[in-house]
Amino acid sequence: MAGAIVIVSDRCFNKSMEDKAGSVIDKFFQENDLLSKCRIIVPDEKNIIMETLKRLCDTDKMDLIVTSGGTGFSPRDVTPEATKMIIEKEAPGLVLAMLKGSLEVTPTAMLSRPVCGIRGSTLIINTPGSPKAVVECLNFIKPSLKHALQLLKNDLEPVKVTHDAMQSLPSPTEAASATGEMRYSCCKHKVELDPELVARRHRESPYPMIAVEEAQGKVLEHCLSLGDVVKPLQFALGQVLAEDVYASDPLPPFPASVKDGYAVIASDGIGKRLVISEASICGSKPELQKVQPGWCMRINTGAPLPSGADAVVMVEHTKVLECSEDGKTEHAIEILKTPHAGAEIRPIGSDIKEGDIVLRKGSCIGPSEVGILATVGKTDVKVYRSPTVAVLSTGNELQIYTEKLIPGRIRDSNQPMLMSLLSKQGFNVKGGGIAEDNLDSLVARLKSALSDADILVTTGGVSMGEKDLLRYALTSHFDATIHFARVNMKPGKPTTFATCCFEGKNKIIFGLPGNPVSAMVTCHLYVIPACRKIMNFPYSKILPTKIRVKFGGPQPVFLDPRPEYHRAYLDWSGGSELPVAYSTGNQLSSRLLSMHSANVLVILPGASKSINKAEPGSIFDALIIDTL
């Protein structure tokens, strides 16, 4: 079986301290018939640790990974957090064995925070940074380690032998009689109250109210790259490069004329020149053309410089001396300005040299970048994978917008609206249908949507009503972790963010409010940034662009106790130093017309004792959400 060693230490990584724990782990591997395939040293950086563990599990297919370091209380100790993010199953028994054994050695072991778990068929074990503690921890779990690895590999023969041997051990009852005591341990996940218990439901949200910035930070923390994929250039627009791109040949690949004029020999100076009957035009083969002393050749902008010539004279600096009777052919011209060697010529490679990096890894591919890639002949490009986003609507009152309206129903606008918004951003989007307000329907729709999506966006079912079932469904049926469910903002207060492991893969779930405007605003603030983070967009391009605006309009706007994301459109026509943001009117979260023509969200502060109105002419921050 193959094992990998990951040393997590800033000092070992920058070579200011020698790694000693790695040798200890390597020796343990040898003594226990484990082949040590690699030893990697990484800094105490959460994302780097996560990506390293994922690669060792998913690509290198290691049977066992032992990490050393980063399990304490120091601000930089993040190995357990990184491990939790990528494992699919926890192995708390191994942690218990290590902590129990370590506490018998030293009381400071209670400050260790190891995590053990499984990803795919790989077992990951966190150990401390001390070589002595590493040896002790590995020896504490040694009795069951081999059996654990056999179970993960589904190695049935030795597993059966071990299980048969276990049958001879005393039963728990016999063991209790022998020791005089019996201990139990249990751990339950905190979940939402059963929605069937209507009278016992929460009257206030049990989730703390957090700021928008904190909520965005929590979202981005859980958004990891999905790896890379090679795409044809014509499908790469809007993607992010996952590799440096080098020029395979120079540009221009030949000396090229900068202007329309005549290719000449500079040393001939000014005066009369005979004109070669042919001209050098774009696409000409320069090796078939040659300029002799006393002669010149007509040349177009961008055309190759003919052999023998070393300068170009602009048309404006010449006059015709002789031509054919029909005026179609020039026989001789006069050069009026002294030419200089190299004048009006782009040398080979003056724009791009062979081997130059033309685009760096992490570059966003826009139309200009497509042009650059085409210029260097890059027909296929390696880009970071774009997440697949499923959009699911919830509510008994909803029907598909394409059908005739049924009494008591409304057409579902959220799903087509959000799918259009996300598609416009270049993400892969699929519809998840409409879930009814009952647990069976919701769970079935959630399972279907999560089966082939990386991100699930739902609308509705996140408030305090007796039919708001989303959080309960996620925690009770998907063992999801709710990271937040209440944000200090208007609209969008009940926005919910959760993660879970489904069918062996990490999933990101956004529960957006059902009101269309709330769904639209929160999609801009959370969902789009999440997708961009997964695609490895530069940090400056992940969140909406923030600008300063002057608040316009004839009347003040009364402030809400919560910060408000006020829909507005920009105007520059008044001669103001700043663009003026005009409200789109009634800001009710159910009034989708307030999003019509809006290209910014003006961030109005929460009301205070001193300020309760946004006066015209006041300066505020605003987020750009559409083309200006």
PALO-183849 format. One record per residue: residue in three letters; x, y, z of N, C-alpha, C in turn. Coordinates in pm, whole numbers, plus 50000, padded with zeros to 5 digits. Each point is the difference from the previous one (the first is absolute). Layout:
residues N
ALAXYZXYZXYZ ...
***
This chain:
residues 628
MET500844988050000499165012050000500875012550000 ALA499525010349933500795012249981499605010750099 GLY501005006650057499755010750095500695012849959 ALA499445011350041500595013149973500165007550131 ILE501045008150008500295007950119499875014749963 VAL499215007450077499845014449976500435007450126 ILE501085007549991500505008050111499435014149984 VAL499255004450101499395013349996500765009150095 SER500805008749943500835008850083500545011549917 ASP499725012350045500565011649931501524999750003 ARG500564996550116501465000550015500694989149920 CYS499424988249996500604989449917499875003549852 PHE498875006249966499785003549859501015010349952 ASN500295010150085500975010249957501444996550039 LYS500184987250046501334994450028500725006950116 SER499255006550090500635005650119500064989850113 MET499364988349980500054989250098499994986749927 GLU500754990450052500094986849937498774991750034 ASP499504992749903498884990850023500534987150062 LYS499544997150122500414987750067498844990150011 ALA498775005149998498844991150014499864990949879 GLY500355004949881499864991949880500784987150006 SER501205000450054500834987950010499374990050097 VAL499395005150105499354991350099498814992849936 ILE499215007549923498844993849933500474989949896 ASP501055003649927500554991049899500444986850063 LYS500635000950115500444987950071498804991650042 PHE498935006650047498774992850038499424992749879 PHE500005006749885499514993649878500794987249970 GLN501315000950006500854988549969499744988350095 GLU499825003250128499784989550101498634993549986 ASN499095006549929498644994849989499604996949856 ASP501014996649919499784995549862499245010149915 LEU500275012850024499415010749919501105006349914 LEU499725001349871500975005949909499865015250004 SER501065006750044499995014650006500225005649860 LYS498945005149939500085004549861500515014449987 CYS499685008550096500465013849989499955006950136 ARG500825010450012499995008650117499915014349950 ILE498955007250041499755013549951500005009650118 ILE500665011349984500005010450103499205011949947 VAL499005004150077499155011249959499935010250113 PRO499715012749968499855010150106498664998550070 ASP499855007350110498744999750075498955008649930 GLU499664996049879498995007049921498874990349969 LYS498805003450043498874990849991499764994949858 ASN499955009149904499704995949863501074991049942 ILE501275002950032501094991749949499934986150060 ILE499724999250130499864987050066498874992149935 MET498875006549979498844993349941500304994749861 GLU500605008549916500304995849863501004988649998 THR500975000350092500994989250008499344986850038 LEU499145000450101499314987850044499084994749890 LYS499295009049933499104995649892500784993349887 ARG501135005749964500804994149892500524986250039 LEU500484998750123500524987150045498904989550004 CYS498775004250033498884990650006499454996949860 ASP499695010349925499244998449876500884996449881 THR501195005849993500874997749884501024989050028 ASP500695001250114501074990450031499484987150063 LYS498745000150045499344987950053500794993750114 MET500435008050096500714994750116499034992250089 ASP500554989850067499194992450096499955007050135 LEU501125006450037500105006550131500775013149985 ILE499495010550064500725012750009500145003550147 VAL501225002250044500255004550137500535014249993 THR499295009350064500495013750007500665002250136 SER500935009150004500675003550126500065015150011 GLY499475005350110500065014350025498695007249974 GLY499875011750062498845008549978498754995750071 THR500124992250110498804995050069499775006850135 GLY500795010350031499905006450131499095012050002 PHE500295009350092499155011750022500565012749935 SER501154999149938500605011749937499085005349890 PRO499995013449978499165005549893500274994049863 ARG501224995049977500354994349870499704985049993 ASP499554993950108499744985650002498634997249937 VAL500004995749874498754998249927499904986249934 THR500914990850035499954986749938498664993050025 PRO499465000050123498714993350021498885006249916 GLU499995013349990498955006649922500114996449852 ALA501234999649949500214996349860499574985649976 THR500324991250094499654985849985498494998150003 LYS499325006950092498544998950009499335003949869 MET500575009749932499385005049878500044990049886 ILE500954990650001500134991249883499614985550028 ILE499864996250128499644986150027498504997949978 GLU499654987549971498604996449976499394992850119 LYS500864993550080499564993250121501015002850111 GLU499505001850121500905001850113500354986450060 ALA501154999550068500444987950071500295003750144 PRO498965003150078500205005150136500674990050094 GLY499844986949972500634990150086501525001150000 LEU500575002849885501465001749991500435012350079 VAL499225010949989500325012150076499934997250150 LEU498954992950041499834996750141501174991850052 ALA500434990149920501124991650042501275008250017 MET500265009249908501205008250009499955009550119 LEU498855006550021499895009450111500044992950135 LYS499314988650010499984992650126501414995450037 GLY500704994449901501364995550028500935011550031 SER499865011149928500885011550021499785006550136 LEU498745000450046499715006050130500614992150115 GLU500214987149978500664992050102501505002850005 VAL500515006449893501425003549995500225014150052 THR499155009549956500175014150040498665007149998 PRO499735008550099498725007350002499885010349887 THR501135004249943499925009849891499404994049873 ALA499804986849997499384993749883498585004849979 MET499385005450106498635005049985499965012449910 LEU501165005549966500065011649911500184996049855 SER500044987049974500134995249862498624998249939 ARG499855003449872498694999649932500044991549873 PRO500454987550009500144992249876498644996549939 VAL500034997849870498834995149926500454987749922 CYS499194989750002500244988249917498754997649916 GLY500204996149877498854997849915500354993349869 ILE498974998349918500134992349875499555008649884 ARG500774999749894499605005849872500214989349894 GLY498904996049935500114989149904500434987450071 SER501144994549962500554988150067501295003450073 THR500185012750035501215004450069499685003850144 LEU500824995250093499895003550140500975011450030 ILE499525010650061500835011650036500075001050151 ILE501215001350053500225000850145500835012450031 ASN499475008750085500765011650048500794996150124 THR501275003650005500814998050120500685013250034 PRO500485001450125500675012550039501325001949925 GLY500655011350026501265003049933501214994250068 SER499884996750128501134994450075500284985749956 PRO501254996649966500334986249960499614989850106 LYS500215003450128499654990950109498494997650003 ALA499225010849987498554998650002499494992449879 VAL500665001849885499614992849879500124985050021 VAL501144995750054500234985650024498954994650095 GLU499745007450107499034995450099498614998649938 CYS499575010149926498664999649940499854988549901 LEU501014997949916499924989249903499984986450068 ASN500734998650109500004987250073498674997750071 PHE499335010750042498704998450065498964994349904 ILE500085003549871499004995249903500514987949922 LYS501234996250023500614989049924499184987150005 PRO499414996150115499284987250004498874998849897 SER499375011249963498874999349906500325006249864 LEU501195005549983500315007249877499974991049878 LYS500664988550009500074991049885498604995249960 HIS499194996850100498634995549972499195011249934 ALA500205012250046499295011449941500345001649852 LEU501284998649967500425001449860499474988649915 GLN499934987950058499454988649927498515002249971 LEU499285005550097498585002949978499815010149888 LEU500845010349998499885010249896500314994549862 LYS500904990349993500344993949871499064988649964 ASN499064997050093499074988949980500754986949979 ASP501074998450079500844988049994499344989350086 LEU499124992149940499064991750075500654988950081 GLU501034993549948500584988550069500565003650138 PRO500945009650009500515003550133498935006450089 VAL499035007049939498935005850080499204989150069 LYS499724989149927499244988850057500774993650115 VAL501304998549981500824994150106499925008450127 THR500115013149983499955009050116498644999450068 HIS498935000149919498664999750057499754986950075 ASP500484988949945499844987150068500715000150135 ALA501195006250000500765000550125499285008550103 MET499295010349954499305009050092498854992950070 GLN499464989549936498884992950061500364993250131 SER501294997550018500444993350123500155009750116 LEU499895013049973500125009950107498744999750086 PRO500095003750128498815000250086499015010549953 SER498704997250021498965009549961500035012050094 PRO499345010949962499975011750088499474996850139 THR498984991250008499444996550130501034992950085 GLU500724990349939501024992750073501135009350042 ALA500345009249909501075009450032499595008950116 ALA498725004050003499535008550109500064992650132 SER499644987149997500044992150123501434998850051 ALA500914998349904501404998150039500615012750056 THR499615011449947500635012650044499165007450102 GLY498724996050010499145006650097499435013349951 GLU500225003549872499465012749951499694998949851 MET499145008749952499665000849857499905014749964 ARG500705003949893500005014049960499335001549864 TYR499265010749984499345002849874500425014049953 SER500045001349872500315013249943499105002149880 CYS499445011749988499165002949884500205014449957 CYS499745002449874500145013549945498885002149899 LYS499245010650016498895002749908500235013349929 HIS499625000149874500075012549925498815008750040 LYS500275012750013498925009450026499225002249870 VAL498684997750003499185001749880498835009250032 GLU499315004249896498805008150017498914991650067 LEU499075006850064498884993050061499134993549893 ASP499414988750034499124992949907498875009349958 PRO499835002449869498965009449955498594995350029 GLU499824987050028498674995150034499555005450135 LEU500965003750085499675005350133499795015149988 VAL498885003749939499755014049966499995008750126 ALA499384995250106499875008150121501345002250069 ARG500984991549968501315001150066501055006749911 ARG499585004449882500995005849909500575013050059 HIS501165003749954500655012250048499155012249970 ARG499885008750097499315012849979500995010849956 GLU501254997650027501085008549952501084990949943 SER500715004749902501054991849939501074996650103 PRO500404987250008501064996150093501395003649950 TYR500075005249878501305003049941500395014450027 PRO501265002550030500445013750027499985008549874 MET499745012850017500055009349888501465003749975 ILE500454998749876501385003649968500025010549890 ALA501125007049989500155010449899500214993849862 VAL499695007749897500174995249862501454995949975 GLU500955008250045501414997049976500414986950066 GLU499494997350120500304987450067499384988349924 ALA498785001949954499334989549923500764996949872 GLN500445010349930500774997849878501314992750030 GLY500635003450112501234993250039499774985250025 LYS498894996650067499684986050026499764992549869 VAL499325006549906499744993649871501314997049928 LEU500855010049987501234998449923500944990050066 GLU499954998950131500864990650071499724985649958 HIS498764997149962499624986349967499984997349850 CYS500435009649920499984998249854501394996449951 LEU500204987649963501304995249957499984996649851 SER501175000449941500124997149856499554985749970 LEU499404998249885499574986749953501024993949905 GLY501205005649997501024994949908499935007249867 ASP500634994349900500045006749870499504990849890 VAL499775005949884499494992749884500525007149875 VAL500204992549893500445005949874498775002749913 LYS499895012449952498875003949917500485005849868 PRO499254997849892500325007049874499915015150022 LEU500835007449931500075014450020498635006749983 GLN499204995249906498725006649975499034998750117 PHE500294991150095499144998450117500685004850128 ALA501085007449987500785004150118499655013950050 LEU499165007349930499645013650043499374999650139 GLY500485008850088499465000750136500654990450098 GLN500914991549953500694990550086501295006250055 VAL500674992550089501255004550060501104990249964 LEU501115005049948501114991449957500584992350118 ALA500254987149978500604991550102501464997149968 GLU500585007249905501404998049962500535012849938 ASP501345001550007500645010849925499964996449852 VAL499805009849915499984997849855501225006749939 TYR500784992149924501235004949939499805001449848 ALA500735009449942499975001849855500894989549935 SER499454992649906500784989749931500795005649883 ASP499685012349959500755006649894499925015150023 PRO500875007849935500025014450024498875007249925 LEU499695012050046499045008649932500585014149992 PRO500125005949882499744993449872501064989549970 PRO499654990149918500974989549966500975004449891 PHE499865012249952500875005649895500085015150025 PRO501025006849947500025014650010498805005649924 ALA499185008150067498755004649941499965015249992 SER499385004949895499895014449983498965005850096 VAL500345011550056499085006950090499065009249921 LYS500425004449883499235009749922499844995449855 ASP499065006149931499934998749854501095008849939 GLY500754994549904501085008049941500854991849907 TYR501335001550014500944993249911501124993750083 ALA500304987349967501154993350061501245004249923 VAL501015005150073501205005549935501264995150071 ILE501145003049936501304998150064500415013650055 ALA500145001150132500225012950064501245007149948 SER501044992349972501275006249957499885006849863 ASP498954997249925499805006849871499635014850019 GLY499565003750123499705013950029498775005149929 ILE499965013449981498865006249931500244999749850 GLY498965003449924500165000549856499134990049928 LYS500344997949871499194991749913500164985150032 ARG498864992649990500014985450014499134994249888 LEU500494989049945499164992349909499094991250083 VAL498774998349953499004992550078499834986149941 ILE500224989950082499764986349957498504998549973 SER499694993149894498594999349957499114993250103 GLU500534990150071499204993150101499985008250129 ALA499034997050085499925006850130500004989550110 SER500485004050118499924991250117498715003150073 ILE499084990949993498725001650068499894989450109 CYS499025001650088499824990350108499774986249941 GLY500744990450050499914986349950501054996649898 SER500805010049957501064997249903501094991550062 LYS500704992649916501144992150046501265008249982 PRO500645004550108501145009149988501194994149928 GLU500164986750005501164993949936499925000649847 LEU498825002949945499855000849854500245014149948 GLN500265009650089500165013949960501375005150045 LYS500635008649920501315005250035500155014149945 VAL500545008850084500245013949961501515001949975 GLN500335005149881501395002849964500285014950022 PRO501325003950013500345014350012499405008049885 GLY499455011650035499385008749900498564996649970 TRP499514989450062498624995849977499205001050132 CYS498704999249989499114999450117498774991749965 MET499234996750101498784991949977498865005650085 ARG498855001449937498825004250076499714989750110 ILE499555005050117499754990950112498805005150081 ASN499194990750048498825003350081500294998250149 THR499215006550082500124998350145499814985250037 GLY500954994850077499944986150045500614990149905 ALA500375004449880500584990849901501464997050034 PRO500524988449957501394996550029500975008749920 LEU501115003650065501045007949933500714991049900 PRO500105004249873500674991449900501504999150027 SER500584989449953501444997750015500785011749940 GLY501085003950066500855010949951499645013550056 ALA498745002550030499565012950055500255000350150 ASP500275012050053500225001350145499275012150058 ALA499115006149924499235011450050498735001549918 VAL499055007450057498765003249930499845015250001 VAL499695005449884499735014349987498505001849979 MET499405008650082498565002449989499645006249866 VAL498804997149953499515005849874500105015250004 GLU499725006050118500005014550012501375006349973 HIS501064991950010501365005349981500554996649862 THR499124997949902500424996749863499155007749900 LYS500485000449873499165004849891500304991849876 VAL499004998549913500144991849880500745008049893 LEU501014993549940500755006249889499534994549866 GLU499784987049992499614993749874498924989650029 CYS499044998949908498954989950015499454996549863 SER499214989549993499384995949875498945010149958 GLU499634999649872499035009649949498654998950070 ASP499634987550036498694998350066500075002950150 GLY501185003150052500165003550140499944988250096 LYS499984988049946499884988250086501344994750049 THR501085004149935501314994750035501005011350022 GLU500694999450114501085009550028501314994349947 HIS500775008349931501314995649948501145005750083 ALA499845012450047501075006250079499395010150096 ILE500635001150120499565009850100501225007550051 GLU499735010750073501095007350066499804999050151 ILE501064996150070499994999750147500335014050048 LEU499105006150078500165013950041500645001450138 LYS500004989250080500555000750136501004988750018 THR501145003250058501074990150015499514988350084 PRO500054987849947499574988350078501114995450095 HIS499604993550108500954994350095499714985150014 ALA501074992250013499844985550012499074996650116 GLY499034991549974499054995850103498795008950012 ALA499975011249926498875009350012498704993649953 GLU498945002050079498644995549969499934984849981 ILE500804992750077500024985349991499824994150139 ARG499134990250010499894991950123500924988049985 PRO501054999150081500924988649987499324987050040 ILE500604988949961499494986850040499944999350153 GLY498854996050052499854998350145499885012950077 SER499795011349933499915012850072498745000850087 ASP498944993149959498784999650083500084988650101 ILE500314988149952500104988250086501204991949955 LYS500884997050094501164991849968499654985250018 GLU500624991549923499804985750016500394995950142 GLY499114992750067500264995750137499505009650106 ASP499535011849960499455009550097498724994550062 ILE499775003450128498694997350061499045010949953 VAL498984996149928499055010049950498825001850095 LEU499624989450071498965000850102500404991150117 ARG499795005050120500404992450118498824992250058 LYS500344989450069499034992150073499195009250090 GLY498684998349999499135008550080499425011749923 SER500395001549873499455010849918498554996849961 CYS499135009950009498634998449952499995001449848 ILE499294991149935499985000049853498815008249951 GLY500325012049949499015008449936500255000149850 PRO499305008449926500215000549854501455002949962 SER500685009150072501395003149969500894987950020 GLU499744992750110500814988250029499774989049896 VAL498764998949953499734990449891500835003749878 GLY500085013049971500815004549888501474996850018 ILE500525002050121501414996950027500264985049984 LEU499104991950054500174985549990499954995449855 ALA499105006049923499944996649857501285004449929 THR500545011450040501225005249938501164990250014 VAL500104993750118501124990750022499634985749964 GLY498844998149936499634986849950499524990450106 LYS499465005250111499534991450109498564995949970 THR499824988349943498654995649962499244993950117 ASP500734994450096499394994350120500695006050122 VAL499235003250103500585006450118499574992550126 LYS500924999650096499694993950129499425010850091 VAL498794998050046499325009750086499504993050125 TYR499725007950103499404994350121498554996449972 ARG499584988950056498634995349977498985010150053 SER498985001749924498885008350043499004991250075 PRO499495004650114499044991750073498694998749925 THR499344988850020498644998349949499055004350110 VAL499105009249967499085005750098498584995549967 ALA499344993950097498604996349984499145010350073 VAL498905004049938499095009950059498654993350024 LEU499575000250126498774993250042499075010050067 SER498755000249957498995008550065499174991450094 THR499485006250107499154992750094498725007950025 GLY498894992850021498755006650033498804993949931 ASN498964997150078498764994549944499335009649903 GLU500285013050017499315010049918500605001649861 LEU501134993449975500715002449875499594990349889 GLN500035005049878499824991549884501005004549893 ILE500274991149905500935003349892499445011749921 TYR500855009549967499535012449937499444997949859 THR500314988649938499544997549863498564995149994 GLU499444996250115498654994450000498955010750031 LYS498754997149959498895009150029499835001150150 LEU499795012250048499955002550143498794993250065 ILE500274992450105498984992950076499535008950114 PRO498715000450032499525008250112500754996550129 GLY500405010250073500724998050125501494998049983 ARG500495000249878501444998149974500625012849945 ILE501325000450003500765010449931501094993349918 ARG500415006749895501054994349915501365001250070 ASP500804989849986501345000150059500915008749915 SER500385011550053500935008849929501434998350049 ASN500164995050123501344999150058500934990949922 GLN499484988249963500884990449933500515005149865 PRO499135004249908500535005249874500855012650018 MET499645008250098500765012350024501424996950047 LEU500144991550101501324996850053500824991849901 MET499344991049927500734992349899500565009349892 SER499225010149963500475009649899501175008150054 LEU499895004450125501075007950061501294992150008 LEU499914987550042501204991750015500574996049864 SER499124997349904500474996849865500725011949939 LYS499515011950026500635012249948501425001450053 GLN500254994750120501345000650059500924989249944 GLY499464991049919500834989649939500044987050078 PHE499124998150098500004987850080499104989449936 ASN500264987450034499154989049954498774999450089 VAL498825001149943498785001150079498984989749954 LYS499284994350097498924990649968498825002950092 GLY498804997049951498805002050079499754988250092 GLY499525002950120499724989550097498524997650021 GLY499165007149925498564998150014499435008050116 ILE498784996150039499295006650111499674989450105 ALA500405002550124499694990850110498775005050074 GLU499114990850033498825003650079500415002050146 ASP499095006250076500295002850140499704987950088 ASN500614988749967499954988550089501374993449996 LEU500354993250108501364995250017500394989949893 ASP499114990949965500334989749901500335006249865 SER499175009349956500245006549871501305007950002 LEU500235007350109501205008250010501264991450000 VAL500004989550081501184991350008500284993449866 ALA498954995549932500194993749869500605009849900 ARG499505012249999500545010249909501445003650036 LEU500285000850129501365003250043500984989249956 LYS499604987450017500884988949959500255000349850 SER498945002349924500155000349855500935011349957 ALA499835011850060500825011549962501444998250042 LEU500224994450119501364998450051500774989049928 SER499294990949934500684988549940500985004049892 ASP499735010849928500935003949894500295014949998 ALA499915006450116500365014250012501025001850110 ASP500865009949984500975003450104499415010050098 ILE499145008649948499355010250082498494999049978 LEU499255000350109498545000049991499495013350052 VAL499195006549920499365012650041498514997550009 THR499435001950118498564998750018499425013750031 THR498735001749970499305012250038498744996350076 GLY499785007050112498834997350083500314989850108 GLY499114999550100500124989750103501075002650105 VAL500445012850015501075002850097499585009950108 SER498725003550004499565009750100499494992750124 MET498985005350067499544994450127498644993249990 GLY499474998449880498704993849984500034985050025 GLU498824994250026499954985850030500334991449879 LYS499975005849880500344992749879501415003449949 ASP500765007250080501385003149962500894988550048 LEU500204990449911500574987050038501464998149960 LEU500595009549928501304997349939501074996250102 ARG500175008050103501084997350096499794986750070 TYR498754996950035499744987050063500344988649905 ALA499605001349875500294989449901501514998249984 LEU500745010949996501454999149980500694993450119 THR499615003850121500694994550117499564985750032 SER498724997149981499504986850040500234989249894 HIS500015003749872500114990149893501335000249927 PHE500775010750016501285000949928501185002750093 ASP499715000250131501055002550099500795012749966 ALA499295010049951500655012449956500385008650120 THR501015008249980500415010050098499465013549955 ILE499215006450086499495013449972501045010050050 HIS500625007349911501055009550039499425013650039 PHE498925003949939499255011750046498604999349941 ALA499065006750069498624999849952499295013250029 ARG500785010050036499415013250023501085010649976 VAL499725009349909500995010149964499405013850021 ASN500795009050053499535013650029499985008249871 MET498954998149923499875006949872498545000649959 LYS499695009449912498675001249942500175002949851 PRO499404991749914499284987550029500984988350016 GLY499484988650049500834988050007500344995350139 LYS499305004750100500334996650139500084984950026 PRO499064991649951500064985750035500914991649910 THR500875006349922500904992549911500754989450079 THR500024987949946500624988550067501134994449915 PHE501094996550068501144993849931500374987250073 ALA500104989049924500294986950060500944992149911 THR500654990250060500824990549924499684986050048 CYS500214990449911499814986050038500834991249908 CYS500124987650038500634990049914498884991149946 PHE499884999549868498944992249937500624991249893 GLU499764987050013500564990249907501525001549987 GLY500635002650115501455000650005500615013049952 LYS499175010249974500535012749950499485011550086 ASN500865010050019499605011850075499055008549917 LYS498935004550063499005008149931499805013250075 ILE499745010349924499725013350055498545003349973 ILE499315004850103498565002449988499675014150047 PHE499285007249916499505013350035498494999450009 GLY499465003650115498575001550015499665014849994 LEU499545004549884499695014249983498535002550032 PRO499665012150042498605003050027499144998349874 GLY498724998150021499114997649887499595012549925 ASN500025011650065499655012349929501005002449888 PRO499535002949879500905000849884501155009950016 VAL499725011850053501075010050016501044995050100 SER499544994250110500924994650100500894989349938 ALA499404991449919500764989349935501055005849906 MET499625010249925500915006249903501165006950071 VAL499705007750103501055007350072500974990350068 THR499484990050067500884990650071500784991149904 CYS499454997749882500774992549899501235008049959 HIS499845013149984501145008549966501035000250113 LEU499545000050124500915001650113500694987150043 TYR499354988449976500554987550053500254989349893 VAL499024997549915500114988849906501045002749892 ILE499925011549936500975003249895501425000550054 PRO500255006550116501364999450055500464985850031 ALA499104991350046500384986150027500464993049874 CYS499265001849892500394993849873501355005349953 ARG500195012950012501275006049957501174995150084 LYS499764998250129501074994950087500384985849960 ILE499014991749971500274986349958500794999849869 MET499735009749912500695000749871501355007050010 ASN500415003650123501295006450024500135013849935 PHE498905007449999500095013949956500955007550092 PRO500725010149949500795008650089499105005750108 TYR500545001650121499165004450112499295013149971 SER500685008949926499405013149971498774998949911 LYS499804988449936498874998349910498944990450054 ILE500164995650124499054990350056498725007050047 LEU500165010350080498845007250053499585011149903 PRO498765004650008499575010949911500895012350017 THR500255007049890500835012050004499295011050077 LYS500745006250093499425010650084500475013749950 ILE499075009449988500335013649957499335009950095 ARG500365012749987499355010750077499005007249909 VAL498815002650052498975006649921499355011150082 LYS499385009249927499185010450063498554995649989 PHE499305000050113498614995350001499115010949941 GLY499264996449895499175009849932498534998650034 GLY499215008549941498564999450021499475012650065 PRO498715002249987499415012350054499744999450150 GLN499914988050058499624998750140500964990850074 PRO500115001850131500834990950079499354986350011 VAL500794990050034499524986450021500194996650147 PHE498954995450066500114996350140500814987150014 LEU500904999850096500894988650019499334989250082 ASP500344987649972499544988350074501004997450114 PRO499584993350106500984996450104501164991549948 ARG499724992349893501074992049939500635007549883 PRO501284997649970500575005649878499194995249879 GLU499725009249910499144996849886500785000649869 TYR499734990249915500604999649866498955005249903 HIS500055013149981498975007549929500254999349849 ARG499004995249925500154998749855499965013849934 ALA500985002449912500105013249938500684998849864 TYR499915010949923500725000549872500885012549999 LEU501124999449929500975010950000499775009649885 ASP500345012650027499925010349896501195009550016 TRP500655003349888501175008950002499715013549933 SER498785002449962499715011449912499995013450071 GLY500015000350131499855012750072501275007550027 GLY501144995349954501265007050024500574997950138 SER499464990550077500514997250134501324992549992 GLU500865002050101501264992750005499764985050018 LEU498934996850069499634986050022498744996849920 PRO499844987549958498734996349937498865001250100 VAL498845003349950498825001650085499164987349991 ALA499634994450116499194987850004498565003850030 TYR499104996749907498585003050017499264987150035 SER499155000950101499224988550044499074995249889 THR499784986849997499074994449902498575000050051 GLY499765006650115498635001150049499754991250121 ASN498754996050016499584991850113500934988050018 GLN500574998650121501024989950025499484987550070 LEU498704997549995499484987750059500714987949942 SER500354990350086500784988549953499224991149905 SER498675001649998499194992049907499835007049865 ARG500445012649992499785008049878501204998649907 LEU499924990449909501124997149910500285011749906 LEU499005008649977500215011549912501095009350053 SER500304999050131501065008650055501374995849950 MET500114987849944501274995649942500135004249855 HIS498875003649938500035004149860500825012849985 SER500954999849913500935011149970501015002550111 ALA499934992750110500995002150108501354994549957 ASN501045008150018501354994949974500935001650120 VAL499465005450110500785000650124499084997250118 LEU500624995650109499344999150129500665010350090 VAL499265010450035500555010350089499904994850143 ILE501125000050072500024994750136499635011250097 LEU498755000150042499535009950096500254994850141 PRO500535008150088500294995250136498724997850079 GLY500114992050106498864998350089499695012950072 ALA498735002050031499595012350067500615000850139 SER500305012150042500525002450135499255011850060 LYS500295003150125499325011350065500325013249931 SER501205000849946500425012749938499615000949853 ILE499924988549932499685000149856498914989749973 ASN498885004749947498924990649966499525001649856 LYS500705008549922499635002149860501255000949913 ALA499844995249876501055001849898499605012049916 GLU500705011150019499645012349931500575000249858 PRO499295006049905500575001949866501325007850009 GLY500994995449925501315006250004500964993250094 SER499504991150087500894992650090500864990349921 ILE501194997250053500944991049933499964986350068 PHE499834989549919499954986350053500844990749913 ASP500314988350056500594989249920498894993449920 ALA500374994549885499044992649917500724988449934 LEU499274989249976500544988249934499484999349857 ILE500904998349906499604998849860499474985949975 ILE498784999049946499414986849974499654997849854 ASP500215010049917499694998449857500835010049921 THR499974998649869500775009049915499525014350017 LEU500935009349994499685014150026499745007349869 
***
